[in-house]
Structures are given as structure tokens and as C-alpha cells.
């Protein structure tokens, strides 16, 4: 089950990157822009991943802060999808802040060392 959930993270990240690449070219299916749809699907997959994998640490307060930061970055992914849909240029800032926040959390979460 864990490997399926990990695939959500990888596919969600790839869809978010693909939406950022597709947005300037205005690719569309029927009459809908493709970039906001890809961003929304990627954000849903990231929500499923982070919702099913809570952060576990000895310091409960730190884990709560990191989990809150993850949820804020996922909310920013949804905001970026909405801003793409409304053709607002601030989607770039929302996506950048969310990516930096996710990157910082991934560094701060302690990794288990292989013995």
C-alpha cells in the first residue's frame, strides 16, 4: 500500500511541473486549458499522499508545525490552479512559494539511516 501512495507523490509532482510548462503555451482540450486541469489533478494527488503519510517524530510540536507547513503548501497548489484558471499571473508566485515550502519541509524531516 505504501508504494501506491508514494506513486501519488511522484505523479502529482510531475503533473504540477507539466502544468507549469504547459501554461505559457496555452495548450487546451476542447475549450478548457490543460494547465489548470493538470495542476488540480497534481494537487489532489499530493493531498492524498500527505494526508495518508503523517509526519512521525519524537518532538510532537515540531511534527505538528511541519505538517501544518505541508498543508499550507498544498493549499497554495490549489490556489495556483485557481489562478491559472482565471489567467492571473500570480500563479507563478503561489507555485514558487509552495515549491520552496515543500522543499524546506523535505529537508527538515529526519530521514531514517540504513544500517
C-alpha positions in Angstrom: 0.0 0.0 0.0 2.9 2.4 0.8 4.3 2.0 -2.7 1.0 3.0 -4.3 0.8 6.1 -2.1 4.4 7.0 -3.0 3.4 6.9 -6.6 0.8 9.6 -5.9 3.6 11.9 -4.8 5.7 11.2 -7.9 2.8 11.5 -10.4 1.4 14.6 -8.6 4.8 16.3 -8.7 5.2 15.5 -12.4 1.7 16.8 -13.2 2.4 20.1 -11.4 5.7 20.5 -13.3 3.9 19.7 -16.6 1.2 22.3 -15.8 3.8 25.0 -15.2 5.4 24.1 -18.6 2.0 24.0 -20.4 0.7 27.3 -19.1 2.7 29.7 -21.3 1.8 27.7 -24.4 -1.9 27.7 -23.6 -2.5 24.1 -24.6 -6.2 23.2 -24.4 -8.5 20.3 -24.8 -11.9 21.2 -26.3 -12.3 24.7 -24.8 -10.5 24.0 -21.5 -6.9 25.0 -20.8 -4.8 21.9 -20.0 -2.5 23.5 -17.4 -5.1 24.2 -14.7 -6.5 20.7 -15.0 -3.1 19.2 -14.7 -2.3 21.4 -11.7 -5.6 20.4 -10.0 -5.0 16.7 -10.5 -1.5 17.1 -9.2 -2.6 18.9 -6.2 -5.3 16.3 -5.4 -2.6 13.5 -5.7 -0.3 15.5 -3.4 -3.2 15.9 -0.9 -3.8 12.2 -0.9 -0.1 11.5 -0.3 0.4 14.0 2.5 -3.0 13.1 4.1 -2.1 9.4 4.3 1.5 9.9 5.5 1.6 11.9 8.7 4.9 13.1 10.0 6.2 11.0 12.9 8.8 12.4 15.2 9.8 12.3 18.8 9.2 16.1 19.1 5.4 16.3 18.6 5.3 20.1 18.4 7.9 20.2 15.6 6.0 17.4 13.7 2.8 19.5 14.1 4.5 22.6 12.7 5.9 20.7 9.7 2.6 19.0 9.0 0.9 22.5 9.1 3.5 23.8 6.7 2.8 20.9 4.3 -0.9 21.6 4.4 -0.3 25.3 3.6 1.9 24.4 0.6 -0.9 22.0 -0.7 -3.4 24.9 -0.3 -1.1 27.0 -2.3 -1.1 24.4 -5.1 -4.9 24.7 -5.2 -4.5 28.5 -5.3 -2.1 28.3 -8.1 -4.5 26.1 -10.1 -7.3 28.6 -9.5 -5.1 31.5 -10.6 -4.1 29.6 -13.7 -7.8 29.0 -14.5 -8.5 32.8 -14.1 -5.5 33.7 -16.2 -3.9 35.6 -13.3 -0.1 35.9 -13.4 0.2 35.4 -9.6 0.1 31.6 -10.1 3.8 31.8 -10.6 4.3 33.2 -7.1 1.9 30.8 -5.5 3.7 27.8 -7.2 7.1 29.1 -6.3 6.3 29.7 -2.6 4.6 26.3 -2.4 7.6 24.5 -4.0 10.1 26.2 -1.7 7.9 25.3 1.4 7.7 21.7 0.3 11.5 21.6 -0.3 12.2 23.1 3.2 10.0 20.5 4.9 11.6 17.7 2.9 15.0 18.8 4.3 13.7 19.2 7.9 12.0 15.9 8.2 14.6 13.5 9.6 15.4 10.6 7.3 16.0 7.1 8.7 19.5 5.9 8.2 20.1 2.5 6.6 22.0 0.2 8.9 
